[in-house]
């Protein structure tokens, strides 16, 4: 998993709670690297699972709630670092439509070993979209948080439904701009 995801996760804990809280989460997760992450590094997904597991215990929130919150936060971090990519889109549906064909292509140039989720547009109108999401990591709540934060970025209100499909690790997002 990309280092920027880990560094952003730790940043979120420090900003939303405190640096001491972030340190406690890292220590309790008993990570091999003691939470020493760089934005350009690659780290095992299992470390994120351990960090989230500790947060579930400490906060009482579900893993899905925590992943959603993190996705919402992460959009701001990624937007700040890769604002040039967002500058090429005029609205959230256009941004979502170009995730795999443009945005993820640009991310792969920067991080060639990145294992990114895949998005496929199933249908689109001016105000709606059906989007298929595939990731073996089952991080659809993080994607939901990213989408809701993107809606705020594009100054629109979003209604979204998520449905797990019969295909393993695959979800469908039904999205409407209201």
C-alpha positions as CSV (number, residue, x, y, z in Angstrom):
1,X,0.0,0.0,0.0
2,X,1.3,3.5,-0.8
3,X,3.2,5.3,1.9
4,X,1.1,8.5,1.3
5,X,-1.9,6.6,2.6
6,X,-0.1,5.6,5.8
7,X,1.4,9.1,6.4
8,X,-2.0,10.6,5.8
9,X,-3.6,8.2,8.2
10,X,-1.1,9.2,10.9
11,X,-1.6,12.9,10.1
12,X,-5.4,12.4,10.5
13,X,-4.9,10.9,14.0
14,X,-2.6,13.6,15.0
15,X,-4.8,16.4,13.7
16,X,-8.2,15.0,14.7
17,X,-7.1,13.7,18.2
18,X,-3.5,14.3,19.2
19,X,0.1,13.3,18.4
20,X,0.1,11.3,21.6
21,X,-3.0,9.4,20.5
22,X,-1.3,8.6,17.1
23,X,1.8,7.4,18.9
24,X,-0.4,5.1,21.2
25,X,-2.2,3.6,18.2
26,X,1.1,2.9,16.4
27,X,2.6,1.3,19.6
28,X,-0.5,-0.8,20.2
29,X,-0.5,-2.0,16.6
30,X,3.0,-3.5,17.2
31,X,4.2,-2.7,13.7
32,X,7.5,-4.1,12.4
33,X,8.6,-0.6,11.3
34,X,7.3,1.1,14.5
35,X,5.1,3.4,12.2
36,X,8.1,4.9,10.4
37,X,6.4,5.7,7.0
38,X,7.4,7.9,4.1
39,X,5.0,9.2,1.5
40,X,6.9,7.5,-1.4
41,X,7.3,4.1,0.3
42,X,5.3,0.9,0.0
43,X,4.0,-0.9,3.1
44,X,2.1,-4.1,3.7
45,X,-1.7,-3.7,3.8
46,X,-1.7,-5.8,7.0
47,X,-0.2,-2.8,8.8
48,X,-3.2,-0.6,7.9
49,X,-5.5,-3.4,9.1
50,X,-3.6,-3.5,12.4
51,X,-3.8,0.3,12.8
52,X,-7.6,0.3,12.0
53,X,-8.0,-2.7,14.4
54,X,-6.5,-0.7,17.3
55,X,-8.7,2.3,16.4
56,X,-11.8,0.1,16.5
57,X,-10.8,-0.9,20.1
58,X,-10.0,2.6,21.2
59,X,-13.0,4.4,19.6
60,X,-15.8,1.8,19.5
61,X,-16.4,2.8,15.9
62,X,-16.6,0.1,13.3
63,X,-13.8,-0.5,10.8
64,X,-16.1,0.7,8.0
65,X,-16.9,4.0,9.9
66,X,-13.2,4.6,10.5
67,X,-12.3,3.8,6.8
68,X,-15.1,6.2,5.6
69,X,-13.8,9.0,7.9
70,X,-10.2,8.3,6.6
71,X,-11.4,8.4,3.0
72,X,-13.0,11.8,3.6
73,X,-9.8,13.1,5.2
74,X,-7.6,11.5,2.5
75,X,-9.3,13.3,-0.4
76,X,-8.0,16.6,1.0
77,X,-4.5,15.3,1.4
78,X,-4.4,13.8,-2.1
79,X,-6.0,16.9,-3.6
80,X,-3.3,19.0,-2.1
81,X,-0.5,16.8,-3.4
82,X,-2.1,16.0,-6.8
83,X,-4.2,19.1,-7.4
84,X,-3.1,19.2,-11.0
85,X,-4.9,16.0,-11.7
86,X,-8.2,17.4,-10.2
87,X,-7.7,20.6,-12.2
88,X,-8.5,18.6,-15.4
89,X,-12.0,17.9,-14.2
90,X,-15.0,20.2,-13.9
91,X,-17.3,18.1,-11.7
92,X,-17.4,15.0,-9.5
93,X,-19.0,12.7,-12.2
94,X,-16.3,13.7,-14.7
95,X,-13.6,13.0,-12.1
96,X,-15.1,9.6,-11.2
97,X,-15.5,8.8,-14.9
98,X,-11.8,9.4,-15.5
99,X,-10.4,7.6,-12.4
100,X,-9.0,4.6,-14.2
101,X,-8.3,6.2,-17.6
102,X,-6.6,9.4,-16.3
103,X,-6.2,9.8,-12.6
104,X,-4.9,6.3,-11.8
105,X,-2.7,6.4,-14.9
106,X,-1.0,9.6,-13.4
107,X,-0.7,7.9,-10.0
108,X,0.9,4.8,-11.6
109,X,3.5,7.1,-13.2
110,X,4.4,8.4,-9.8
111,X,4.0,5.1,-8.0
112,X,4.6,2.2,-10.5
113,X,4.1,-0.5,-7.9
114,X,0.8,0.9,-6.6
115,X,-2.0,-1.7,-6.4
116,X,-5.0,0.6,-7.1
117,X,-8.6,-0.2,-7.0
118,X,-10.4,-0.5,-10.4
119,X,-13.4,1.6,-11.4
120,X,-15.7,1.0,-14.3
121,X,-18.4,3.3,-15.4
122,X,-21.5,1.2,-16.0
123,X,-23.8,4.1,-17.0
124,X,-23.8,7.9,-16.8
125,X,-26.1,10.8,-17.3
126,X,-25.6,14.5,-16.5
127,X,-26.6,13.9,-12.9
128,X,-26.2,10.2,-12.2
129,X,-23.7,7.4,-12.5
130,X,-23.4,3.7,-11.8
131,X,-19.8,2.9,-11.0
132,X,-18.3,-0.5,-10.4
133,X,-15.6,-0.8,-7.8
134,X,-13.1,-3.6,-7.4
135,X,-10.5,-4.1,-4.8
136,X,-9.3,-7.2,-3.0
137,X,-8.8,-5.1,0.0
138,X,-12.5,-4.4,0.5
139,X,-11.9,-0.7,1.1
140,X,-15.2,0.4,-0.3
141,X,-16.0,2.6,2.8
142,X,-12.8,4.5,2.1
143,X,-13.9,5.0,-1.5
144,X,-17.3,6.3,-0.2
145,X,-15.5,8.8,2.0
146,X,-13.3,9.9,-0.9
147,X,-16.5,10.4,-3.0
148,X,-18.3,12.4,-0.4
149,X,-15.3,14.7,0.1
150,X,-15.0,15.1,-3.7
151,X,-18.6,16.2,-3.8
152,X,-17.8,18.9,-1.2
153,X,-14.7,19.9,-3.3
154,X,-16.9,20.3,-6.4
155,X,-19.6,22.1,-4.3
156,X,-22.4,19.6,-4.9
157,X,-24.5,17.3,-2.9
158,X,-24.3,13.6,-3.5
159,X,-26.7,10.8,-2.9
160,X,-25.0,7.4,-3.0
161,X,-26.0,3.8,-2.6
162,X,-23.5,0.9,-2.3
163,X,-24.3,-2.6,-3.3
164,X,-22.1,-5.6,-3.0
165,X,-22.1,-7.7,-6.2
166,X,-21.9,-11.5,-6.6
167,X,-18.4,-11.0,-8.0
168,X,-15.9,-11.2,-5.2
169,X,-14.4,-7.9,-3.9
170,X,-16.8,-6.0,-6.3
171,X,-19.3,-3.3,-5.4
172,X,-21.5,-1.0,-7.3
173,X,-22.0,2.7,-6.4
174,X,-25.2,4.3,-7.6
175,X,-24.5,8.0,-7.5
176,X,-26.8,11.0,-8.0
177,X,-26.1,14.7,-7.8
178,X,-29.0,16.5,-6.1
